Each structure stands twice: as structure tokens, then as C-alpha cells.
Amino acid sequence: MAKSKPKAVVMVPDGSGGVTAVKDRRFEQGDWPIQLDIPREHADTWLRYLQWECGKRGWNVNSLSQLEARENSGSINIATSVDQCALGVVWERKRDGPMKVRARSSGAPEFSLAEMREFFNHVDGRCRSGEVERIYRRGQLEYQGLAWRGEVWLDDLTRLGPPSRQDETAMIGPRVILVDAQIDCIGPADALWIFDRELRDLAAFLTVVMGTAVRLPNAGSRIWAWNSPGGADNCEVRFPGYLEPNMPSEMPPRGASRPMPLRWLTRPDFSLRGIDGSINEYILPVDVGELWAAYSGLAPNRRRDFLQAARKWQEALSQCEIDGSTLSYALMVVACEALKPPGREYWDHNIYHVVEALLGQPIAQQLKTHQVRPQDVRGTHLHRGEFRDDEIAVAAFISSFHDPTFGQARRDLAPIVQACIIEWLRRGGNLQMPAIAKRNTWRRWMKAHALTIVPFALALGAGIGWLLARLAR
């Protein structure tokens, strides 16, 4: 694919709010003594290992890249911090293919060929062996509900702990979970986005287990806020969010906080849910460790299937908080249908078949005969934008009549969808879908026998045409 020749020097952000000049060397002529072909299985991580090796040696790295649908390419300038001796590296990779790397010395004094080979052998060797280092990181998640007051260890590397401060002005309020984790990554720079991804996946997992929307803090966005007393006179733009005053530099030991009490239950869990005022803290189910182990043991493709369903469930619960009732209900249906096995043969299966496969036919029949049918709401809202609740109706504090049917339907559907996702996880994603009994219509019969009907119709048409021609003579 032909690439448009860019400018020789490009100004790129330097990460501290300023810009720095990066020389694009992709179109430079001359000899490139280092030429590498990185196999496809290592091409996704090779540049990260290059950055890691430069960081270990205290070298500075500036880079730019050109991203296109069929091919990516880039230019990297590496400078040592001692004598500013520099390396120029260029790379290119076609979609899903191997990566080609070229390098040469571009500074004074120059790198010797032996030094360059030693450096790139280190990078290539660590990439091919998959070498990683374990780094401690702390982050936080947020939700609305009872306070998180104890610690829970999901495994030896992941701890969910309480914040040092709580909102004690109300039983239900904005809550924070401190997440301490040891993560395997390709160096400290790699740890930033690896941990961010793991936090998002953990938030989706906890949303399924807790039945409450758990999310990452909305960092960086300022909002208008006011303090009471003061009202309008004390209104100003602020950064929202919780800041933990005590940030450790290493993994807290077990027992740093009191353990969270766990509640016993049976699966599927359709017990009554609510707050009776007898407790002032959130309590996780007793099998949270088993569910986390099941999630951690999923194959990559199965984990992706789980996270797709969990993220839709997370979106559905988030919509409940912002008064998107119909969309919330429709997304619950989508979350359940996301559990279907891949393959064209399952395209016609819907939420009723998933529920029947995971929870049994009686619960699926209960949804089919409900006054508000989940599949109907999903179709009319996502395809026609129809509302089933009163989102666009004029709100009235006192009304002579209000229909609670849809609100009750949403409360009935939520525990069923949550139970389906959990049961799918407990089974390791192994789901046997029931067969669909299709009615024999003439269209379906025509489609099934098309290979026989089409030649016969052509032959019949040709015969009729010949007969009509004979009669016309």
C-alpha cells in the first residue's frame, strides 16, 4: 500500500502538556544494518518490550505512527541520557501480519554494530520468551449503595478494601472500593493501561455479582457544585471524586482491614432484596471467590463473551440510575442474549431460549407469558425507539392514576438476567441451547428446496416457452 510521504519533522505531545520534535525516518535512504522480521505472534508486544528495555537503560524515547486500516507504520528516535547517542528505528506492519523493523545509528558518537545487535537481541529475546515483571498498583471503583467497610481477597493478587473515609450522612450514598493488585506487565509504562483494563473488567464482574452498577471514577471532568449552606452564593466548578489520603507503595498484608462478612445463598438466587435498616454495610455473596476463580479460568474467547454480557448488564443498571427505564429494560434483554454461543445457527435464539437453557423452562415460560414481554420491548425500543415507561410524559407529583406494570416488569427481569450471567459463568460458558420449533411455511419450504426448485422452474419455463412458440406458428 502506498503511503503518503509526511513531513521530515513532526511536533508531537510530550506527555507533560508541551510538544517535542520527532524526526520521521521512514523514508530516509541509505544502509540499515539492523533488519528484523518479527513474527505475527510477537508483533503485538514487540514495541512494548522495546520501550521497556529503553526504560531499564534510562534512555529517552520519542515516536510517531501512521495508522491506516490495512497497514500501520512508525518512526522511533532513541537517545541515551549520557552522551545523547541516538538510534533511529522504523517499523511497518500489515493487518494481522508480521512486523518489519529497521534500525541504525543516527547520532554522534555513533552506536557500534555490536552495541546495536546486543540491544535488539535483548529486546527480541525478552519478547519471544514473554518475560514480564510483577508491579503493584492501587485504584478505585465507585457505586451507589451501602458502605464498603471490610476487605475481600479475590485471590492472592487482588484485594478489595474499604476507603479510610465514608459518607455517614446517609445509609445509601456514593461509595468507593479500593482495589490493590499485583499485575504482570511489560514494565512500569505498560502497567498503566494494563491496570486500567483490569479495573474495567473487575467493575463489570462486580456489577454482575453485586447487582449494582460498579464503575471507574469519572476522572478529569469538571462539574458545577455547591455547598450547603451557601446555595447559589457558594457555587463553583470543581473536580469530582474521592481521593484516598493514605496511598501505600506496596501490597497491603492480609488483615490490614477487618474481613467483610459474607452472606449465604443458593443459586439461582431469587431471594427478596432490599434494605431493612439492620445493617449499614454491603455484604458480598459467599461464593464470590468461586465466581472469581471461574472467571479467571475462562479461555480468552469465553472471557470475552462474559465481558460482553457483563458490560451490557452494567449499562442497563447505569441507565436505571439516570431514568432510562425502557433502555435499561432493553439492555437487560441484550445482556442475556449476549450469552448465546457464537454461530449462525443460534441467530434465531432469543432471551427465552437462553433463560430456558440456564434456569429452566418454567422461568422462561414466566417471561413469555408476562404482561410485558422482554423480546417485544427489546425490538420496539431498539428498532423503533418506542418507550414503554413514562420517560417523556409530564411528571406529576399527585396523580389520580399511575400504571406500575412496566416498573414491576423491570424489577422481575433484573434478577433473572443476573442469575443467567452467573449461571453461565459457573458452567464455564458451556451452554446447550434448546432447539427451535419452526413452523412450516411456504417461504421456509421454498428456501429449503431452492436447489431443486430453481432448475425445475427453469426447465419448466423453457418448455412452456417452446410450446407457446410452436402454437404461435
C-alpha positions in Angstrom: 0.0 0.0 0.0 1.4 3.4 -1.0 2.0 5.7 1.9 1.8 9.5 1.6 5.2 11.0 2.4 4.9 13.1 5.6 7.0 16.0 6.9 10.5 15.2 7.9 10.0 16.6 11.4 6.7 16.3 13.3 5.6 18.0 16.5 4.0 15.5 18.9 2.8 15.8 22.5 5.5 15.0 25.1 3.1 13.9 27.9 3.6 17.0 30.1 1.4 19.4 28.3 4.1 20.5 25.8 5.3 19.3 22.4 8.5 17.8 21.1 10.0 17.4 17.7 10.2 13.9 16.3 12.1 13.2 13.1 10.3 10.8 10.7 12.9 8.4 9.3 10.6 6.1 7.4 11.6 7.5 4.0 15.3 8.0 4.6 17.6 6.3 2.2 20.9 4.6 3.0 22.1 1.5 4.8 20.1 0.0 7.7 22.4 -2.5 9.4 19.7 -3.9 11.7 16.8 -5.5 9.9 14.3 -7.8 11.8 11.2 -9.7 10.8 9.0 -10.0 13.9 6.6 -13.0 13.7 2.9 -12.3 13.9 2.5 -13.9 17.3 5.1 -11.5 18.8 4.3 -8.4 16.7 1.6 -7.1 19.1 4.1 -6.8 22.1 7.5 -6.2 20.5 7.3 -2.4 20.6 6.3 -2.5 24.3 9.4 -4.6 25.0 11.5 -2.1 23.1 10.1 0.7 25.3 10.7 -1.4 28.5 14.4 -2.1 27.5 14.9 1.6 26.9 13.4 2.5 30.3 15.6 0.0 32.1 18.7 1.6 30.5 17.5 5.2 31.2 17.1 6.1 27.5 14.6 8.6 26.2 12.1 7.5 23.5 10.1 9.7 21.1 7.9 8.2 18.4 5.2 8.8 15.9 3.0 6.5 13.9 0.8 6.4 10.9 -2.4 4.3 11.4 -4.4 3.1 8.4 -6.9 0.2 8.1 -4.6 -2.1 6.1 -1.2 -1.1 7.4 0.5 0.7 10.3 4.0 2.2 10.4 6.0 4.4 12.6 9.3 6.0 13.4 11.1 5.9 16.8 14.0 8.1 18.0 16.0 6.7 20.9 18.5 8.9 22.8 20.8 7.9 25.7 20.8 10.2 28.7 24.6 10.3 29.0 26.1 11.2 25.6 22.9 11.7 23.6 23.9 8.9 21.2 20.8 8.1 19.2 19.2 5.2 17.4 16.7 5.6 14.6 14.1 2.8 14.3 11.4 2.4 11.7 8.7 -0.3 11.6 5.7 -1.3 9.4 3.1 -4.0 9.8 0.2 -5.0 7.6 -3.1 -6.0 9.3 -2.7 -9.4 11.1 0.7 -9.9 9.6 4.4 -9.9 10.8 6.2 -6.7 11.6 9.4 -5.4 9.8 11.9 -3.4 11.8 14.9 -1.5 10.6 17.4 0.4 12.8 20.6 2.4 12.5 22.7 4.8 14.5 21.7 8.4 13.9 23.8 10.4 16.4 27.3 11.3 17.4 29.2 9.4 18.7 27.6 6.5 16.8 26.4 3.2 18.1 28.7 0.4 17.0 27.1 -2.5 15.2 27.9 -4.8 18.1 26.1 -2.5 20.5 23.1 -2.3 18.3 22.9 -6.0 17.9 23.3 -6.5 21.7 20.4 -4.1 22.4 18.0 -5.6 19.8 18.9 -9.1 20.9 17.8 -8.2 24.4 14.5 -6.8 23.2 13.8 -9.7 20.8 14.7 -12.3 23.4 12.5 -10.9 26.1 9.6 -10.6 23.7 9.9 -14.2 22.4 10.1 -15.5 26.0 7.2 -13.4 27.2 9.2 -12.0 30.1 7.1 -9.9 32.5 7.6 -8.2 35.9 5.1 -8.0 38.7 4.1 -4.5 39.7 1.8 -3.3 42.5 -0.9 -0.8 41.6 -3.8 0.7 43.5 -7.0 2.1 42.0 -10.6 2.6 43.0 -14.1 1.8 41.8 -17.4 3.5 42.6 -21.0 2.5 43.2 -24.2 3.7 44.9 -25.4 1.8 47.9 -24.4 0.7 51.4 -20.9 1.4 52.6 -17.9 -0.9 51.8 -16.4 -1.4 55.2 -14.3 -4.7 55.0 -11.7 -6.3 52.8 -12.1 -9.2 50.4 -9.3 -11.1 48.8 -10.5 -12.4 45.4 -7.1 -14.3 45.1 -3.6 -13.8 46.3 -3.0 -10.9 43.9 -6.3 -9.0 44.1 -7.7 -7.2 47.2 -10.9 -5.2 47.5 -10.6 -2.9 50.5 -12.5 -0.1 52.2 -11.7 3.6 51.9 -10.5 5.4 55.0 -13.5 7.8 54.8 -17.2 7.1 54.4 -20.3 9.1 53.8 -22.0 8.6 57.1 -24.8 11.2 56.5 -27.0 8.6 54.7 -27.4 4.9 54.5 -27.4 4.9 50.7 -24.8 7.1 49.1 -21.7 7.3 46.8 -19.3 4.5 47.8 -15.7 3.7 47.0 -13.9 0.3 46.7 -10.1 0.4 46.9 -8.5 -2.1 44.6 -5.0 -3.4 45.3 -3.5 -5.7 42.8 -0.2 -7.2 41.7 -0.2 -7.3 37.9 2.1 -8.9 35.4 3.1 -6.5 32.7 5.9 -5.4 30.4 7.4 -2.7 32.6 6.0 0.3 34.6 4.8 2.1 31.4 2.9 -0.9 30.4 1.3 -1.2 33.9 -0.8 2.0 33.4 -3.1 0.7 30.7 -2.9 -3.0 31.8 -4.2 -2.0 35.2 -6.9 0.3 33.7 -8.2 -2.5 31.6 -8.2 -4.9 34.6 -10.1 -2.3 36.6 -12.8 -2.1 33.9 -13.1 -5.9 33.7 -13.3 -6.1 37.5 -16.0 -3.4 37.6 -18.0 -5.5 35.1 -17.5 -8.7 37.2 -18.6 -6.9 40.4 -21.6 -5.5 38.7 -22.8 -9.0 37.9 -22.1 -10.3 41.4 -23.5 -7.3 43.3 -26.4 -6.5 41.0 -25.3 -2.8 41.3 -23.6 -0.7 38.7 -19.9 -0.6 39.6 -17.8 1.8 37.5 -14.5 3.6 37.3 -14.4 7.2 38.6 -15.1 9.9 36.1 -11.7 11.5 36.5 -10.7 14.6 34.7 -14.2 16.0 34.0 -15.1 19.2 36.0 -18.7 19.9 37.1 -20.6 22.7 38.8 -21.0 22.0 42.5 -22.4 23.9 45.5 -22.0 23.5 49.3 -24.8 23.8 51.9 -25.2 26.2 53.5 -24.5 28.8 50.9 -26.5 27.6 47.9 -26.1 29.7 44.8 -23.6 32.0 46.6 -21.3 29.0 47.0 -21.5 27.5 43.5 -18.3 26.8 41.6 -16.7 24.5 39.1 -14.8 21.6 40.8 -13.2 18.2 40.1 -15.5 15.4 41.4 -14.2 12.2 43.0 -12.7 10.6 46.1 -9.0 10.9 47.0 -7.6 8.4 49.4 -5.2 10.1 51.8 -3.2 7.0 52.6 -1.6 5.6 49.4 0.7 2.6 50.1 3.7 1.8 48.0 3.3 -2.0 48.3 0.5 -4.6 48.6 -1.3 -4.4 52.0 -1.0 -7.6 54.0 -4.0 -9.8 54.7 -5.8 -8.5 57.7 -4.9 -4.8 57.1 -8.7 -4.2 57.4 -11.4 -6.4 59.0 -12.8 -9.0 56.7 -16.1 -8.3 55.0 -19.0 -10.5 56.2 -20.4 -12.8 53.5 -24.0 -13.9 53.1 -25.1 -17.4 52.4 -27.3 -18.1 49.4 -28.4 -20.8 46.9 -28.1 -20.4 43.1 -30.1 -19.2 41.3 -30.7 -16.5 43.9 -34.2 -15.1 43.8 -34.4 -14.2 47.4 -36.1 -10.9 48.4 -33.8 -7.9 48.0 -33.9 -4.7 50.0 -32.6 -2.8 53.0 -34.3 -3.2 56.3 -32.0 -1.0 58.4 -30.5 -3.8 60.3 -27.0 -3.5 58.6 -25.0 -0.5 57.5 -22.6 -2.1 55.1 -22.6 -4.0 51.9 -22.2 -7.8 52.1 -21.0 -9.9 49.2 -22.3 -13.4 48.5 -20.3 -16.2 50.0 -19.4 -17.7 46.6 -17.7 -14.5 45.3 -14.3 -16.2 45.4 -15.6 -19.2 43.5 -17.1 -16.9 40.8 -13.8 -15.0 40.5 -11.9 -18.3 40.1 -14.3 -19.3 37.4 -13.9 -16.0 35.6 -10.1 -16.2 35.9 -10.1 -19.7 34.5 -12.1 -18.8 31.3 -10.4 -19.2 28.0 -9.8 -15.8 26.2 -12.7 -16.2 23.9 -15.1 -17.3 26.7 -13.9 -14.4 28.8 -14.7 -12.0 26.0 -18.2 -13.5 25.8 -18.7 -13.0 29.6 -17.4 -9.4 29.5 -19.7 -8.6 26.6 -22.7 -9.7 28.6 -21.4 -8.1 31.8 -20.8 -4.8 30.2 -24.4 -4.7 28.8 -25.7 -5.6 32.2 -23.5 -2.8 33.6 -25.0 -0.3 31.0 -28.5 -1.5 31.9 -28.1 -0.8 35.6 -26.5 2.5 34.9 -29.5 3.6 32.8 -31.7 2.8 35.8 -29.8 5.5 37.7 -30.4 8.2 35.1 -34.1 7.4 34.5 -33.7 5.5 31.2 -36.3 2.8 32.1 -37.1 1.4 28.7 -33.5 1.4 27.5 -32.5 -0.2 30.8 -35.0 -3.0 30.2 -33.9 -3.5 26.6 -30.3 -3.7 27.6 -31.1 -6.3 30.1 -32.5 -8.4 27.3 -29.4 -7.8 25.2 -27.1 -8.8 28.1 -28.9 -12.1 28.4 -28.9 -12.7 24.6 -25.1 -12.0 24.6 -24.7 -15.3 26.4 -25.7 -17.3 23.3 -22.9 -19.4 21.7 -21.3 -17.9 18.6 -22.5 -19.3 15.2 -25.2 -18.6 12.6 -27.3 -21.5 13.9 -28.0 -19.5 17.1 -29.1 -16.2 15.4 -32.8 -17.0 15.8 -32.5 -17.9 19.5 -33.6 -15.1 21.9 -33.8 -14.4 25.6 -36.4 -17.1 26.2 -34.1 -19.8 24.9 -31.1 -18.6 26.9 -33.2 -18.5 30.1 -34.6 -22.0 29.4 -31.0 -23.3 28.9 -29.6 -21.8 32.0 -32.5 -21.6 34.5 -35.1 -24.0 33.2 -38.3 -23.9 31.1 -40.7 -22.7 33.9 -38.8 -19.4 34.3 -38.6 -18.9 30.5 -42.4 -19.6 30.3 -42.9 -17.0 33.0 -41.2 -14.4 30.9 -43.1 -15.4 27.7 -46.5 -15.0 29.4 -45.7 -11.8 31.3 -47.8 -8.8 30.5 -44.6 -7.0 29.4 -42.8 -9.4 27.1 -39.0 -8.8 27.1 -38.4 -9.6 23.5 -41.2 -7.2 22.3 -39.7 -4.4 24.4 -36.2 -5.0 23.0 -37.4 -5.0 19.4 -39.7 -2.0 19.6 -37.3 0.2 21.5 -34.0 -0.6 19.7 -35.6 -0.7 16.3 -38.4 1.9 16.5 -37.4 4.0 19.6 -40.7 3.3 21.3 -40.9 4.0 25.1 -42.8 1.7 27.3 -42.4 3.7 30.5 -43.3 7.3 31.1 -39.9 8.8 30.3 -41.4 11.5 28.1 -44.6 12.0 30.0 -45.3 15.1 32.1 -44.3 14.3 35.6 -46.9 14.9 38.3 -46.4 14.8 42.0 -50.0 13.9 42.6 -51.9 11.9 40.0 -55.2 10.1 40.0 -53.7 7.1 38.2 -50.2 5.6 37.6 -49.5 2.2 35.9 -46.8 0.4 37.8 -46.7 -2.6 35.3 -43.5 -1.7 33.5 -41.6 -0.8 36.6 -42.5 -4.1 38.2 -41.6 -5.9 34.9 -38.1 -4.4 35.1 -37.7 -5.5 38.7 -38.9 -9.0 37.8 -36.5 -9.3 34.8 -33.3 -7.9 36.6 -32.7 -10.9 39.0 -33.4 -13.4 36.1 -30.8 -11.8 33.8 -28.3 -11.5 36.7 -28.9 -15.2 37.6 -28.4 -16.2 33.9 -25.0 -14.5 33.7 -23.8 -16.0 37.0 -25.0 -19.5 36.0 -23.3 -19.2 32.6 -20.1 -18.3 34.5 -20.4 -21.2 36.9 -20.7 -23.5 33.9 -17.6 -22.1 32.3 -19.6 -20.8 29.3 -20.8 -24.3 28.3 -24.4 -23.7 27.1 -26.6 -26.2 25.3 -29.3 -24.2 23.5 -32.7 -25.7 23.1 -33.9 -26.5 19.5 -36.3 -24.0 17.9 -39.5 -25.5 16.6 -40.1 -23.6 13.4 -43.5 -23.5 11.6 -43.5 -25.0 8.1 -44.4 -22.0 5.9 -44.3 -21.9 2.1 -41.4 -19.4 2.3 -39.4 -21.7 4.5 -40.2 -24.7 2.3 -39.1 -22.8 -0.8 -35.9 -21.8 0.8 -35.1 -25.3 2.0 -35.7 -26.8 -1.5 -34.3 -24.0 -3.6 -31.6 -26.1 -5.2 -34.3 -28.5 -6.6 -37.0 -25.9 -7.4 -34.8 -23.4 -9.4 -33.6 -25.9 -12.0 -37.0 -27.4 -12.3 -38.6 -24.0 -12.7 -36.1 -23.0 -15.4 -36.7 -26.2 -17.3 -40.5 -25.8 -17.0 -40.2 -22.2 -18.2 -38.2 -23.2 -21.2 -40.7 -26.0 -22.1 -43.6 -23.6 -21.8 -41.8 -21.0 -23.9 -41.1 -23.6 -26.6 -44.7 -24.8 -26.6 -46.1 -21.3 -26.9 -43.7 -20.6 -29.8 -44.9 -23.7 -31.6 -48.6 -22.7 -31.1 -47.9 -19.2 -32.3 -46.6 -20.6 -35.6 
